[in-house]
Amino acid sequence: MTDAYFQQLNQVLKNYHRAVPCLLIDLDILDKNIKTLQSNLNPNAAFRIVVKSLPCIDLLDYVMQKMATKKLMVFHQPFLSSLVARLDQDADILLGKPMPIKTALYFYENLPETSSGFNSYKQVQWLVDTEQRIREYIDLAKKLGQCLRLNVEIDVGLHRGGFKDKEALKAGLKLISQHKDHVSLSGLMGYDPHVVKLPRFIRSQKKALQLANDFYENCKEVIRKKFPDLWTNELTFNGAGSPTLNLHKNDSPLNDLSAGSCLVKPRAFDIPTLSDYEPAAYIATPVLKHFKNTNLPALEKMKGLLNLISSVNRQSFFIYGGFWQADYCYPKGVKQNSIFGASTNQTMLNAPKTTPLYVDDFVFLRPHQSEFVFLQFGKILALRNGKIEDRWQVLKN
Ligand SMILES: Cc1ncc(COP(=O)(O)O)c(C=O)c1O
């Protein structure tokens, strides 16, 4: 982003009625990223939004509407509870990780009043990764007197859990098949970010993708051939994520692709497969204090020396907050003082003499990731045309 972009945002924020650390989303850039995503997506697959990476109802609504999807992937029970109160009868939620059985029970015992038409038994796919977990969900279904939908996690090479061979998968599917009054198979989930993250000398991207897809195909074959009673054309074969979404074209075993982070592109997503996406989220925080040198506790006599050692010590500042998983990006040259250390309250920054930064100006940072970082800012400021267009509440933890 250009200096002019941040200078203009600085003016907008200085004219705003409140000065606290805030999370900004540029809707014009988000729109561009949505277009890029649409052009990248395999048209034969459904798109599922990863809620933890865009953890804000208004932001999710915005993306759901533009991407014309009501499929979500959820990783946190409080988010699940908030969402089911708002979604309608066409929505579909797939859990992105297996929920402890107590958490699933808690969710059902504390279902929010819903007038939106969402059915929390029929429209949620619980992720199961072991035979033990399947048994627990069968028992829960019996206890609730409801049929639950189970999606089976398979290990396509990431080794973060899930069924890792055909024999284990058969045993799991057998259990589901034997308890069809209580549970139904809703599909498979195999997450594959390792495909683009492995160093080339260990395994090429092409090879890792092929191995992951072959295993996925084999697992589908096990259902089709060995458990035809569980096979339907409606099964969800979910996989991918921002890093690999681009790689799943017509020959992919997946019919359901999930992603979230690429739309706001935090720094951890500066990877070759996402080079067409642009950063759309920044943190902005006000400068509280400005000094003409760097004065550290017990090193008062070293002020001059510090200036000599590095020109960046010529000015020092304290900002509102600062200990975020994020990098300083504007003004250029601004750095956290490593001796003073980061503080969630007031962080000391340094900058060369020429850096034009004063009390009440804003400093801009780029988050490393969107999940969790967004939750640290109560409201997201949605920008359009460089102006604040809306304020969006983040999901409650
Ligand atoms: C199961 C699963 N699917 C998809 C994703 C992709 O999310 P994102 O696109 O935000 O990287 C993740 C991220 O952790 C995941 O765990």
The ligand as an SDF file (V2000), in Angstrom:
LIG
                    3D

 16 16  0  0  0  0  0  0  0  0999 V2000
  -10.0510  -27.6640    8.5020 C   0  0  0  0  0  0  0  0  0  0  0  0
   -9.6610  -26.3570    7.8980 C   0  0  0  0  0  0  0  0  0  0  0  0
  -10.1480  -26.0410    6.6860 N   0  0  0  0  0  0  0  0  0  0  0  0
   -9.8340  -24.8760    6.1170 C   0  0  0  0  0  0  0  0  0  0  0  0
   -9.0200  -23.9710    6.7420 C   0  0  0  0  0  0  0  0  0  0  0  0
   -8.6360  -22.7380    5.9720 C   0  0  0  0  0  0  0  0  0  0  0  0
   -8.8350  -21.5190    6.5380 O   0  0  0  0  0  0  0  0  0  0  0  0
   -8.1380  -20.2480    5.8600 P   0  0  0  0  0  0  0  0  0  0  0  0
   -8.6250  -20.1700    4.4790 O   0  0  0  0  0  0  0  0  0  0  0  0
   -8.5680  -19.1310    6.7120 O   0  0  0  0  0  0  0  0  0  0  0  0
   -6.6650  -20.5020    5.9190 O   0  0  0  0  0  0  0  0  0  0  0  0
   -8.4890  -24.2540    8.0070 C   0  0  0  0  0  0  0  0  0  0  0  0
   -7.6130  -23.3120    8.6930 C   0  0  0  0  0  0  0  0  0  0  0  0
   -7.0890  -23.5280    9.7590 O   0  0  0  0  0  0  0  0  0  0  0  0
   -8.8120  -25.5030    8.5950 C   0  0  0  0  0  0  0  0  0  0  0  0
   -8.3110  -25.8510    9.7950 O   0  0  0  0  0  0  0  0  0  0  0  0
  1  2  1  0
  2  3  1  0
  2 15  2  0
  3  4  2  0
  4  5  1  0
  5  6  1  0
  5 12  2  0
  6  7  1  0
  7  8  1  0
  8  9  2  0
  8 10  1  0
  8 11  1  0
 12 13  1  0
 12 15  1  0
 13 14  2  0
 15 16  1  0
M  END
$$$$
